[in-house]
Amino acid sequence: MVGLVTFLLVAPTTRASARAEPEGSGADFDVADPALVPVAVALTSSNVEALEVEARVRRERAGMVCPVRGPIWFYDDYGNPRSGGRDHAGNDLMSAHGEPVVAVVDGAVDFKSGSRQGRGAYLRGVDGNEYWYFHLSEYEGEPRNVRQGDVIGYAGDTGNAGGTHTHFEIHPLWDPYEVVNPYPRVDLVCTDRLPMH
């Protein structure tokens, strides 16, 4: 398999000054800063295989898959201040509305709605941890046993969401009322990442 992927290197202070037209449109790059250079990289079957191996190793190290299937952007916002004097208890995974949200591990999923979290999915993993997903636009199916990677819902903006995203939390085996920062694990497994703007 041979393909072509095009990257646009953008200087941090001039992101808004570059506009890329779709390939084959005949349009040139509108570049205000000559330091912005389009670079083409040919993907061969050997480096595609290497990327697939790296993704598999990342999943194995984290013990889970990315909670959202599709392009996402996020940063470590765990612990950031929220309204009412509370701290953010998870990571917000920004994506397009309706992106599939999946079971990160095998387990049993249940669904509940609330005014703050909107539509929520609660996954009790076979690893003993609980994984919570909030602000879903809709659920996929009924409460049930699921396999890692099964779609359980779709990204949305229900509840008090400030835009489309999936709020994701990890509650550890030893104390389901405690929350641990999911960022280190999510950072390992979410490889279809878009740059933050």
N, C-alpha and C positions, 0 to 999 in steps of 0.2 A: 504494500500500500504506500503510495507516494502522494503527498498533499502539499499545499502551500499555505502557510499562515503568515499574515502581515501584522507587524507591530509598529506602532508609532511611538517613538521615544519623545517624551514631553518633559520640558524643564518645569520644575515645580511652580515657579512663579508665573508661567505663561500657559497653563493648561487651557484656558478659555480661548487662547489665540490660535489654536489649531483645529481645523475641521477636516475630517476624512470623508471622502465620497466613496460610495460602494465601488468595489472592484469592477472594472469593465465599464464604468459609467462614462469614461472619457474625460472626467473632470480631474484637474490637478489638485494637489494639496494647497490649501490656503494657509500659508505659514507666515506669521508675522516675525518670528524669531528664526534666523538661519541655523540656530543650534538644534532645532527640531528636525530630525532626520528619519524618514521612513526606512525600515529595515525589513527585508524579506528573509525568512528562514525556511528552508526546505525540510519537511519532516519525512524521514525514511522509515521503513518498517522497523529497523533496529532501534531508532530513538523513540518511536511510539511504544515499542515493547518496553523500553527502559522506563518511560513515564508510567506505563501500566504497572510495572513491578514496584516502582516507588509508591504509587497510590495504594497498592495492596499492602506493602510493608507499613505504611502510615496507618491504615485501617487496623491491621493486626496489633500494632503497638498501642493504639488507643482502645481496642476492643469494641469498636463501634463504627458505624458509617455516619456520614454527614446527615444531619436532620432534615435538610432541604435538598431535593434533587433538582439541580439546575444552578445557574449563575446566582451568586449571592455576594454581599459585601457586609463586613462586620469588623468590629474592633473589640478590645477588652473593656466592655462597659459594666462589668460586674462591680457592684458596690457603689456605683455612681448615685448621687442624691436623686430622690424622686419626691413627688408631692406628698404632703402629710408627714414629712420628716423621716420617711423610710429610705432604705437603700435598695438599689436594683439587685434582685436576687438571681439574675441569669444573664444571658447574652441575647441581644436582639440581632437576628439574622435577616437582613434586608434583602428582599427579592421582588420579582414581579408578582403582581396579584395572581393567585391561582397556581403558583408553582407547587408541585407535589411535596408534601411533608411525609417523611417515612419513619418507620420504626428503626431506631438506631441499633437495637439488639433484638433477639428473640424475646417474646414475652406475651403479656396479656394487656390489651388496651381497653380503656374505658373513656367515656366522654362526659363532660359537665360544662355548663355555661355559667358565667357570673358577670356582674356589672363591670368589674375591673379587668378580668382576664378575657372576657368575651367567650368565644367557643374554645374550650380547652380539651386536650387529649392527655391522658395520664397512662403512661406505659410502665407496668411493673415488669422489669427485666428478669430473665432467668439468672442473671448475675446478682440478683438481690437488690439492685439499685432501682430507684424510680426516676423516670424521665418525664418532665412536664413540658407541654407545648401550648402556648396561648396565642390568641388573636386570629385563630383559623377562620377562613371564610366559610368553609363547610367541612363536614366530616366525610370520610370514605367508609361506608359500611356501618355495621353495628359493633358494639363492644364484642371482642373476640380474641382468640389467640392469634398472634402474628409472628412472622419470620422477619429477621433482619432485612430491611430494604422494602418491606411491604408498605404501600401507600396507606396512611391513616387519616389524611386530611389535606387541606390546601391552604397556602399562605393567604392571609387576609389582614383586615384592620378592625376586627370586632373588639368590643370593650373599650378601654381607654387608650387604644393604640394611636400613636401620632404618625400614621402612615403604614403602608403595607410592610409587615415583617412577621417573623415567627419568633416569639420570645421562648427561649429554651433554658430549662433548669435541670440540674442533676441533684437528686437527693440520695445520699449514700446509704448503703445497706445497714450500717451501724446505727443510723438515726434518720428516719425518713422526714423528721421535722427540721433537720439541718440541711443547708444548701451549700454545695461546693462550687467554686468557680469552674464553669464548663469550658472556658476559653482555651486552656492548654490542650484539651482533647479535641475540641471543635477545630482549632487551628491546625491540628495534625491531619484531620480527615476531610475537611472541606477544601478540596483542591480546585474546584471550579469557582474561583474567586475573582470578583471584579475590583478594580481600584476604588478607594474611597474618594469622593469629590469634596 
